[in-house]
C-alpha cells in the first residue's frame, strides 16, 4: 500500500533535517485491487457460502455514531486538511483517528492535527529488519501490517499470512507497539498458499473459511476488513463484514474491527449507504488520487451524524 496515498501538490513528502525519508513508500494503495475479481460474490453466492459455513449473520442499518473511528493514508489526511480544514479537523484532529505513513524518522501527519501516526508495512521481513537495526526513530505507538498479493509483500508471507500476521503482532507487541492488521482478500489467489482456495471458491468465501479475520485479531489490536471491493453489492458487503467481524471478536474480545471503503469502488452514494449498513468500530477510507471525492464522502457522513 502507498501509506501516504496520493499526496497532493503543495504537500511535501516526509522530510527530515537531512533530507527525504529513509524508506520510500510502496506504490500500491490499500484496497485498490481490480473490482471484477471480487464482485463475483453476489448476494446469493454469499448467502449460500455463509450457510455452508454456518455463520450467516445479518444486521439492521447502523445508527449514526459520533464515536466511530477513522483511518486514512497520511497523505490523504494531509490533503484533506488542505482542501477542507474544517472537515479534516472534525474527523482527524483527534488521537482516536489514524494516519498511516512510511517515514521511519518523522511524523507523516501535518502539524496541527492530533491524528495518531501509524507506521505502515507490507512486509514482516522489512519490519523485523528495521527493528533489529534500530531504524525506527520516530516514537510511533502503532504499526500496520498490510500483506497483499503484490511485489511489496514477500511471496513466503503471501503464502502463509496467518503465520506472518502472528509473527508481526508478536514482534510489535514485544516492543510496546499496537498493531493494525490489514490482510487483503487477494491473498486467496496466491500460488503455493498453505491455505489454498478451493476450485470456484470466491475470495470472500475463502477469507472466511480459513478465518483470516480471526488470525488477524489474535495478533492485533485493530483488524481492517478489506471489503471495499463489494461496495456496489450491499448484501455481499454486509455478509462479509458481519461474518468476518464475528470471527475476529471470537478470537479476541478486545479487538477493534474496521471496515474499508474506497473512492475507487462504487459511487459516492453507494459508499455512504454501505457505511451506514454495518456497525464497525471504525472505517478505513482509501482515496487514491481522489481527495475531493473523499471530502464529499466525509461531508455526507458528518451530515448523517457521524
ABEGO torsion letter per residue (X at the ends): XBAAGGBBBGBBBBBBAAEBBABBBBABBBGBBBAAAAAABBAAAAAAAAAAAGABBBBBBBBBBAABBBBBBAAAAAAAAAABAAAAAAAABBAABBBBBABAABBABBBGBABBBBBBBABAAAAAAAAAAGABABBBABBBBBBBBBAABBAAAAABAAAAAAAAAAAAAAAGBBBBBBBBAAAAABBGBABBBBBGBBAAAAAAAAGAAAAAAAABABBBBBAAAAAABAAAAAAAAAAAAAAAAAABAABBBBBBBBAABEBAAAAAAAAAABBBABBBBBBBGBAAAAAAAAAAAAAAGX
